[in-house]
Amino acid sequence: MARTTGSHSDITGPRVRAAALKLFARGGYAAVSMRAIAAEVGVQAGALYNYTPDKQTLLFELMRDHLEALLCALPVPRGDALAQLEDFVAFHIRFHADRPDEVFIAYMELRNLDEENFAEVERLRRMYENRLENVLRAGVDSGDFAVKDTKIVTLAIIAMLTGVNTWFRESGRLSLDEVVGQYWDMVRKAVSAA
């Protein structure tokens, strides 16, 4: 298939992904057409198929790549369960603070994935959740945490931390460091055995 004169896959491909990310986050996957993505990029609709086979693949790749980047960026566990939990809280908030569109899509567009793509995204999400749940289990085993159901607490903590980028703004009342500190205090109190 011939490429459009003047197009560059290393430039246009990322622009297609950025446009899809922006439009999916703004209007929802179901409401966005390939034609709308093409218009945002400034190419003909047919040209998009040089970069992605279809809209479903585009959505899946955005979600998969976000989760893979998240998993790759996770810090190496250090210290006891309390230190590992503190690191997780800080990491989660900081990693997601400047990725609101990726976070919105990763959590709100799961329903639009086909069965195979959903299974892969769920597998990656579980890997991330398991990292936190393992920390909570270690803290329960050591007597540092008082948690009855580590799975529920894992999901509750992640939901609470993920909510930060729905309201946090760099120009707001609190710095990101202050937000991380306050959230760490809330999480620590929520799991504390003391």
Protein Blocks (a to p, Z undefined) as FASTA:
>chain_A
ZZdehiafklmmmmmmmmmmmmmmmnopklpcfklmmmmnopafklmmmmogbfklmmmm
mmmmmmmmmmmmpccdehjfklmmmmmmmmmmmmmmmmmmmmmmmmmmmmmpcfklmmmm
mmmmmmmmmmmmmmmmmmmmnopaccfblmlmmmmmmmmmmmmmmmgcfklmbdfklmmm
mmmmmmmmmmpcZZ
